[in-house]
Amino acid sequence: MMDDELPETVKKCLDILEENVEILANLEFDLDSENEDELTPNMELHQLYDMTEDVSESVKLKRAESNLKRRQVEDSF
């Protein structure tokens, strides 16, 4: 491999790694979401509202964690 081909090869490897990290993060998110999909019968409206807020915050945190992991992987190269 010639020296001028190295940056292009590294970029291709980073692209593949980024794609796989994103796929794995999405799989982890989907698995976690399945575990959270249990319904409790006879909930009050305020309980449903609170649950909705909790789920929304959880999703935001998981996405932020995923983005942080992806950036850490990119920075390590």
Helices and strands as residue ranges (DSSP letters): G 3-5, H 6-35, H 45-75
